[in-house]
Amino acid sequence: MHATESRHESKTRLLQAALAVIRTKGYSATRIEDVCEEAGRTKGSFFHHFSTKEELAIAAADYWSEITSALFAAAPYHTPVDPLERVLAYVDFRKALLQGELPEFTCLVGTMTQEVYDTHPAIREACEHSISGHAATLVPDIKAAIEKYGVTGDWTAESLALFTQAAIQGAFILAKAKNGVAVAADCIDHLHRYIELLFNQPSSSNKPKPKKETR
């Protein structure tokens, strides 16, 4: 029993270390030694759980999905009664997560996808499963908002859900390019305004201000 628990803890530490190191260095620059050092584990421990760095990356993508799913399931954006408000609150929640240094808020699976989409198809598939799986959680609220607001067009709830992820992942890329969080926050604000306009709900920031009276 104790040995099983120790192995589980060791594997979890390695996965947590992989999240930290890959988000900082990228998949290609990450060495097994880096992950072991971050986790405080030996290479023997690593190879007890993973045969290769690629196997670790696939497991890390699954672990990322597990921990982020729990985070988003408990997030406050589910509270509003109006489905559109829930969608917009989700966007606002993503902005609120832009805290700390770049590796602390950027996306593991987005980072790996950019590097390995052609060279490591198994990792790409694990990342796609994570991104698309998260996007799918937004679909019921988007569908409910479409019905409530009578919105029509040549797009679907599924395509809008994926677009939210494209915009957010793009925001992360710009944050890395400019080495700062401000541009990512601006991009997510634009996503918020776009969704409001898509549902014919003018943003409060876009409403004309009352003119000052002149005497």
N, C-alpha and C positions, 0 to 999 in steps of 0.2 A: 504493500500500500504506500509506504513512505517513498520507495524508489519510483513508483509511478507518478506520485505527486511531484517529486524532484525533476523528473524528466519533463513533465508538463510545464513546470515553472521555467526550466532551462529553455525550452522551445519558445515559450512566450517572450522571454527576455531577448532571444535572438530575433524574433519577429519585431518586437518593439525597437530594437537596435536597427534593424533593416529599414524601418520607416524613417528613423531619424537620419541615418547615414545616406540613404538613397535620395531623400528630399533635399539634402545638403549638397551632395556631390554628383548626383545623377547615377543611373544604373551602371553605365560603362566604367566610370571612375571608381566605383565602389569595389573594394576588395573583400574577400572573406575575412581577412585579418582585421579590416576596419570594423566589420560587424561584430566579430568576436571581442575586440577591444571595447567597443561601445557597450556590449552586453555583459562584459566581465566574465566571459566564458572561453574555454579553450577550443582549438580547432577540432580536437577529438569530440567535444560536445557538439560542435556544429555538424560534423559528418555523421554523428549518431542520428541526427534529425533530418538532415538534408544531404542529398548526394552531390548537388551542384549549386552554384550561385543562381542559375535559372530556376531550379526547384524552389529555392528560397524566395525568389522574386514572385513566383506564382502564389506561393503560400502567403507572402506579404500582401499581395493584392486581395486575397480572400480575407485576410485578417483586417485589412483596411476597411473592407466592406462591412465586416462584422462590427467594428467599433464605431464607424461613422453611422451605420444604420441605427445603432442604439442612441447615438447623440441626436440624430434628426427625429427619431420616434418620440423622444421626450422633449423636443423643442417647443417653445411657446407659439410658434406660428400656426399650430393646429387649432388654437383656441377660438378665433373669430367664427361667427355663424355664417357670414357671407363667404362663399367659396372664392370669389375674386380677392377678397381681403386676405384669405389664407394664402393664396398664391403670392400676393404682394408682400405679405409678412414673411414668407419663405425667402424672398429676394432680400428683404431687409435683414433677415437672420444671417444670410450668407455674408452680407456686408459687415455685420457685427462680429463675425468670426475672423475678420482681418486684424488680428492682434499679434504682437510680437514680431520676431524676425521672419524673413521670407520662408525659411524651411518649416516654420511652425504653422503657417496657414496655407501654404500651397499644397497641391494635391499629389499624393504619391502616384496614383494610377495615371494621371495626366502627364506627370513628369516622365514616367517610364514609357508611355505610349509614344511620346515624341521621339524617343531614342531608339526603340526596338521594334516599331511597327512592321518593319520589313525583315529584320534579322532574327527576331525571336518570336515567331507567330504564336507560340503557346503563351508567352507573357502578354502579347497583344490581346489575345482572346480573353485572358483573365481580366485585363484592364477594361476591355469593352464590356464585359459582363458586369463589372463594378459600376461603370459610368451609366450604362443603359439601365441597369437595375435601379440605381438611385433615381434616374429621370422618370422611370415608370411610377415611382411613388407620388409624383406630382399629377399624373394623368387624371385620376378621379376628380380632384379639385378643379382642374382646368375644364374637364368635361361638364362639371356642374356649373361652372361660371359661364361657359358657352351657352348652356341651356337657359340659365337664369337671365342673361343679358341679350339673348337672341342674336348672337354674333354669327355671321356666316362668312365664308371665304374658302379659298382653295388650300386651306391648311387644316391640320388636325391637332387634337390635344397632344398626341404623341410627338408630332413634329415640334410643337411649341415647347414641350417638356425637354426635348433634346436641345433645342436652341438655347434654353436657359443654361444648360451645361456648356454649350459652345461659348456663350458669352462669358461665363464665369472662368472657364479654362483660359480663354483669351486674356481675361483680366489678369490672371496669374502670370501669363507669359510676359505681358507688358510690365508687370511689377518687377519681374526678374530683369527684363531689359533695361528698365530705368532705375533698378535697385531701390525701389521705394513703394510704399503701400498706396500713396495718394491716387495714382493713376488707376489702380484696381478699384478703389472706392468710387471713382468717377464713372468707370465702366459699369459697375453694378447699379449706380444711380440711373444711368441711361437705360439699362435693362428694365428697371422699375418703371420709368416713364414710357418706354415702348409698350409694355404690357397694358398700362393704363390707356394709352391711345388705341391699342388694338381692341380693347373692350369699350371704346368710346367714353372713357372716363378721364376727363382732363386733369392733369396733375395740378395739385395746389400750387406748385412752384411756377406753373405756366399760366395761372389765372391772371388776368390783367389787374394791376393794382389801381385802386381808385385815384382819380386825379385830385391834386390839391386845388382847393378853391382859390381863385385869384380875386382880389378886390380892386 
